[in-house]
Amino acid sequence: MDLTIRAGGLPAKGVNKHYLYDIRLFNRYAAGRAVNAELVQEYFEHIKTLYAPGTIGHHKSAILSALKKSRGAGITLADQMALDMFFKTI
């Protein structure tokens, strides 16, 4: 599955308001680069020494939610499962 979405970061529209801060942090880290699997993995490598495991889990939930929302209503069950599996590996 290709995770790549447009440059400029993850959209926050329609995402749980409790995730907005985490999405802003990710977008600041992305610095305008296209969001793809490598960038997401790089981000979590970067924050793993900065935050507690529970906080990192919250970041994962926020970014996963934003990625799913960015796919819109046309996201397939297979795509959802692929995203879930990818996030379990990081």
Backbone as a printed PyTorch tensor [residue, N CA C, xyz], in Angstrom:
tensor([[[  0.8350,  -1.1830,   0.0000],
         [  0.0000,   0.0000,   0.0000],
         [  0.8750,   1.2400,   0.0000]],

        [[  0.5100,   2.1930,  -0.7960],
         [  1.2430,   3.4470,  -0.8860],
         [  0.6380,   4.4480,   0.0860]],

        [[  1.4320,   4.8950,   1.0470],
         [  0.9620,   5.8620,   2.0360],
         [  1.0630,   7.2960,   1.5660]],

        [[  1.7260,   7.5380,   0.4670],
         [  2.0490,   8.8990,   0.0580],
         [  0.8030,   9.7600,  -0.1190]],

        [[  0.8520,  10.9250,   0.5110],
         [ -0.1810,  11.9380,   0.2890],
         [  0.5330,  13.2330,  -0.0590]],

        [[ -0.2010,  14.2080,  -0.4300],
         [  0.3560,  15.4670,  -0.9220],
         [  1.3860,  16.0610,   0.0390]],

        [[  2.2620,  16.8550,  -0.5400],
         [  3.2120,  17.5940,   0.2770],
         [  2.4500,  18.6060,   1.1160]],

        [[  3.0130,  18.9830,   2.2130],
         [  2.3730,  19.9740,   3.0640],
         [  1.8530,  19.3890,   4.3540]],

        [[  1.9810,  18.1050,   4.5320],
         [  1.5860,  17.4830,   5.7920],
         [  0.2120,  16.8690,   5.7830]],

        [[ -0.1580,  16.4110,   6.9530],
         [ -1.4480,  15.7400,   7.1250],
         [ -2.5620,  16.7580,   7.3410]],

        [[ -3.7000,  16.5430,   6.7140],
         [ -4.8410,  17.4240,   6.9790],
         [ -5.4320,  17.1110,   8.3510]],

        [[ -5.8690,  18.1310,   9.0430],
         [ -6.4440,  17.9330,  10.3680],
         [ -7.9720,  18.0030,  10.3450]],

        [[ -8.5410,  18.3590,   9.2140],
         [ -9.9890,  18.5030,   9.1140],
         [-10.6850,  17.1700,   9.3620]],

        [[-11.6570,  17.1880,  10.2430],
         [-12.4530,  16.0060,  10.5210],
         [-11.8290,  15.0360,  11.5040]],

        [[-10.6620,  15.3760,  12.0220],
         [ -9.9700,  14.5040,  12.9720],
         [-10.3770,  14.9020,  14.3860]],

        [[-10.4170,  13.9370,  15.2820],
         [-10.7320,  14.1730,  16.6860],
         [ -9.9140,  15.3570,  17.2040]],

        [[-10.5570,  16.2890,  17.8880],
         [ -9.8800,  17.5000,  18.3420],
         [ -8.7200,  17.2070,  19.2950]],

        [[ -8.7430,  16.0650,  19.9560],
         [ -7.6660,  15.6980,  20.8680],
         [ -6.3910,  15.2980,  20.1230]],

        [[ -6.5060,  15.0950,  18.8240],
         [ -5.3540,  14.7140,  18.0110],
         [ -4.6970,  15.9130,  17.3130]],

        [[ -5.3110,  17.0560,  17.3630],
         [ -4.8230,  18.2070,  16.5920],
         [ -3.3920,  18.6080,  16.9510]],

        [[ -3.0630,  18.6140,  18.2260],
         [ -1.7160,  18.9950,  18.6430],
         [ -0.6830,  18.0250,  18.0660]],

        [[ -0.9750,  16.7360,  18.1460],
         [ -0.0470,  15.7230,  17.6320],
         [  0.1360,  15.8600,  16.1210]],

        [[ -0.9350,  16.1620,  15.4230],
         [ -0.8590,  16.3320,  13.9690],
         [ -0.0360,  17.5830,  13.6380]],

        [[ -0.2180,  18.6430,  14.4160],
         [  0.5860,  19.8540,  14.2010],
         [  2.0760,  19.5750,  14.4090]],

        [[  2.3990,  18.8050,  15.4500],
         [  3.8070,  18.4510,  15.6860],
         [  4.3770,  17.6470,  14.5170]],

        [[  3.5930,  16.6870,  14.0330],
         [  4.0440,  15.8860,  12.9020],
         [  4.2460,  16.7650,  11.6720]],

        [[  3.2940,  17.6370,  11.3930],
         [  3.3930,  18.5090,  10.2220],
         [  4.5900,  19.4560,  10.3220]],

        [[  4.8690,  19.9120,  11.5280],
         [  6.0480,  20.7630,  11.7200],
         [  7.3170,  19.9590,  11.4030]],

        [[  7.3490,  18.7170,  11.8460],
         [  8.4950,  17.8490,  11.5620],
         [  8.5990,  17.5740,  10.0570]],

        [[  7.4630,  17.3470,   9.4210],
         [  7.4540,  17.0480,   7.9820],
         [  7.9720,  18.2220,   7.1660]],

        [[  7.7770,  19.4160,   7.6440],
         [  8.3070,  20.6320,   7.0170],
         [  8.0130,  20.7090,   5.5190]],

        [[  6.7720,  20.4000,   5.1550],
         [  6.3650,  20.5430,   3.7610],
         [  6.6580,  19.3540,   2.8720]],

        [[  7.3320,  18.3420,   3.4030],
         [  7.6230,  17.1510,   2.6010],
         [  6.3480,  16.3290,   2.4090]],

        [[  6.3320,  15.5420,   1.3550],
         [  5.2060,  14.6350,   1.1380],
         [  5.2140,  13.5860,   2.2470]],

        [[  4.0310,  13.2440,   2.7160],
         [  3.9150,  12.2350,   3.7640],
         [  3.9450,  10.8590,   3.1100]],

        [[  4.8830,  10.0370,   3.5490],
         [  4.9830,   8.6620,   3.0530],
         [  5.4540,   7.7780,   4.1960]],

        [[  5.5490,   6.4770,   3.9350],
         [  5.9060,   5.5230,   4.9820],
         [  7.2630,   5.8510,   5.5960]],

        [[  8.2220,   6.2390,   4.7710],
         [  9.5550,   6.5480,   5.2790],
         [  9.5370,   7.7360,   6.2350]],

        [[  8.7790,   8.7670,   5.8780],
         [  8.6830,   9.9440,   6.7380],
         [  8.0280,   9.5950,   8.0680]],

        [[  6.9720,   8.7920,   8.0280],
         [  6.2820,   8.3960,   9.2610],
         [  7.2390,   7.5950,  10.1550]],

        [[  7.9660,   6.6470,   9.5750],
         [  8.9250,   5.8680,  10.3550],
         [ 10.0260,   6.7610,  10.9230]],

        [[ 10.5140,   7.6780,  10.1190],
         [ 11.5510,   8.6180,  10.5530],
         [ 11.0590,   9.4640,  11.7300]],

        [[  9.8190,   9.9140,  11.6440],
         [  9.2430,  10.7230,  12.7160],
         [  9.1970,   9.9430,  14.0320]],

        [[  8.7630,   8.6960,  13.9690],
         [  8.6660,   7.9210,  15.2040],
         [ 10.0410,   7.5400,  15.7440]],

        [[ 11.0150,   7.3890,  14.8880],
         [ 12.3880,   7.2010,  15.3520],
         [ 12.8500,   8.4600,  16.0860]],

        [[ 12.4880,   9.6040,  15.5480],
         [ 12.8700,  10.8870,  16.1400],
         [ 12.2440,  11.0800,  17.5210]],

        [[ 10.9710,  10.7450,  17.6840],
         [ 10.2920,  11.0480,  18.9560],
         [ 10.4250,   9.9520,  20.0100]],

        [[ 10.9510,   8.7900,  19.6430],
         [ 10.9540,   7.6870,  20.6160],
         [ 11.8040,   7.9800,  21.8510]],

        [[ 12.7710,   8.8570,  21.7460],
         [ 13.5690,   9.2170,  22.9160],
         [ 13.0430,  10.4740,  23.6120]],

        [[ 12.0730,  11.1220,  23.0070],
         [ 11.5480,  12.3640,  23.5660],
         [ 10.3080,  12.1690,  24.4270]],

        [[  9.5490,  11.1110,  24.1510],
         [  8.2540,  10.9250,  24.8030],
         [  8.1210,   9.5370,  25.4170]],

        [[  7.2220,   9.4460,  26.3870],
         [  6.8950,   8.1670,  27.0150],
         [  6.1100,   7.2970,  26.0300]],

        [[  6.1250,   5.9830,  26.2300],
         [  5.4020,   5.0860,  25.3160],
         [  3.9220,   5.4300,  25.1440]],

        [[  3.2630,   5.8570,  26.2070],
         [  1.8500,   6.2190,  26.0990],
         [  1.6290,   7.4230,  25.2010]],

        [[  2.5230,   8.3810,  25.2790],
         [  2.4300,   9.5630,  24.4330],
         [  2.6930,   9.2040,  22.9780]],

        [[  3.6560,   8.3280,  22.7600],
         [  3.9460,   7.8730,  21.3990],
         [  2.7390,   7.1270,  20.8310]],

        [[  2.0760,   6.3340,  21.6630],
         [  0.8570,   5.6530,  21.2300],
         [ -0.2200,   6.6400,  20.8130]],

        [[ -0.3240,   7.7340,  21.5420],
         [ -1.3010,   8.7760,  21.2050],
         [ -0.9450,   9.4040,  19.8660]],

        [[  0.3310,   9.6700,  19.6490],
         [  0.7930,  10.2220,  18.3630],
         [  0.4570,   9.2530,  17.2260]],

        [[  0.6840,   7.9640,  17.4590],
         [  0.3630,   6.9630,  16.4300],
         [ -1.1180,   7.0000,  16.0860]],

        [[ -1.9530,   7.0540,  17.1120],
         [ -3.3970,   7.0950,  16.8780],
         [ -3.7940,   8.3360,  16.0910]],

        [[ -3.1860,   9.4590,  16.4350],
         [ -3.5110,  10.7190,  15.7590],
         [ -3.1110,  10.6730,  14.2920]],

        [[ -1.9110,  10.2210,  14.0150],
         [ -1.4160,  10.1950,  12.6420],
         [ -2.1570,   9.1540,  11.8200]],

        [[ -2.4340,   8.0150,  12.4160],
         [ -3.2160,   6.9880,  11.7240],
         [ -4.5980,   7.5230,  11.3690]],

        [[ -5.2420,   8.1820,  12.3170],
         [ -6.5680,   8.7500,  12.0670],
         [ -6.5230,   9.7680,  10.9330]],

        [[ -5.5220,  10.6490,  10.9570],
         [ -5.4050,  11.6680,   9.9120],
         [ -5.1360,  11.0260,   8.5480]],

        [[ -4.3230,   9.9950,   8.5080],
         [ -4.0650,   9.3030,   7.2360],
         [ -5.3450,   8.6740,   6.6880]],

        [[ -6.1160,   8.0440,   7.5680],
         [ -7.3740,   7.4450,   7.1210],
         [ -8.3460,   8.5110,   6.6330]],

        [[ -8.4420,   9.6220,   7.3550],
         [ -9.3330,  10.7150,   6.9320],
         [ -8.8890,  11.2990,   5.5960]],

        [[ -7.5790,  11.3540,   5.3770],
         [ -7.0710,  11.9360,   4.1330],
         [ -7.4620,  11.0930,   2.9190]],

        [[ -7.7350,   9.8240,   3.1320],
         [ -8.1490,   8.9300,   2.0460],
         [ -9.6160,   9.1130,   1.6890]],

        [[-10.3740,   9.7260,   2.5940],
         [-11.7780,  10.0020,   2.3170],
         [-12.6610,   8.7700,   2.4400]],

        [[-13.8870,   8.9200,   1.9540],
         [-14.8830,   7.8520,   2.0650],
         [-14.5500,   6.6450,   1.1930]],

        [[-13.6620,   6.8250,   0.2440],
         [-13.3330,   5.7430,  -0.6690],
         [-12.2810,   4.7800,  -0.1590]],

        [[-11.8320,   4.9480,   1.0940],
         [-10.8230,   4.0430,   1.6290],
         [-11.4070,   2.6350,   1.7420]],

        [[-10.6700,   1.6800,   1.2390],
         [-11.1500,   0.3010,   1.2670],
         [-10.7890,  -0.3540,   2.5940]],

        [[-11.4450,  -1.4370,   2.8940],
         [-11.1360,  -2.2000,   4.1000],
         [ -9.6940,  -2.7050,   4.0310]],

        [[ -9.2630,  -3.1050,   2.8490],
         [ -7.8860,  -3.5860,   2.6750],
         [ -6.8880,  -2.4660,   2.9780]],

        [[ -7.1850,  -1.2470,   2.5300],
         [ -6.3090,  -0.1080,   2.8150],
         [ -6.2780,   0.2010,   4.3120]],

        [[ -7.4360,   0.1330,   4.9550],
         [ -7.4920,   0.3690,   6.4000],
         [ -6.6470,  -0.6580,   7.1520]],

        [[ -6.7710,  -1.9100,   6.7430],
         [ -5.9980,  -2.9720,   7.3970],
         [ -4.4990,  -2.7910,   7.1410]],

        [[ -4.1350,  -2.3880,   5.9330],
         [ -2.7250,  -2.1650,   5.6130],
         [ -2.1520,  -1.0330,   6.4710]],

        [[ -2.9140,   0.0360,   6.6430],
         [ -2.4760,   1.1280,   7.5140],
         [ -2.3180,   0.6520,   8.9540]],

        [[ -3.2970,  -0.1030,   9.4370],
         [ -3.2330,  -0.6250,  10.8030],
         [ -1.9960,  -1.5020,  11.0000]],

        [[ -1.7250,  -2.3730,  10.0350],
         [ -0.5620,  -3.2590,  10.1260],
         [  0.7370,  -2.4600,  10.0850]],

        [[  0.8010,  -1.4640,   9.2270],
         [  1.9930,  -0.6230,   9.1520],
         [  2.2610,   0.0420,  10.4990]],

        [[  1.2260,   0.5820,  11.1290],
         [  1.4150,   1.2760,  12.4060],
         [  1.7670,   0.3210,  13.5280]],

        [[  1.4090,  -0.9480,  13.4150],
         [  1.8070,  -1.9260,  14.4250],
         [  3.2930,  -2.2510,  14.3350]],

        [[  3.8760,  -2.0210,  13.1590],
         [  5.2970,  -2.3400,  12.9810],
         [  6.2230,  -1.2080,  13.4300]],

        [[  5.6640,  -0.0240,  13.6430],
         [  6.5340,   1.0900,  14.0610],
         [  6.3770,   1.3990,  15.5400]]])
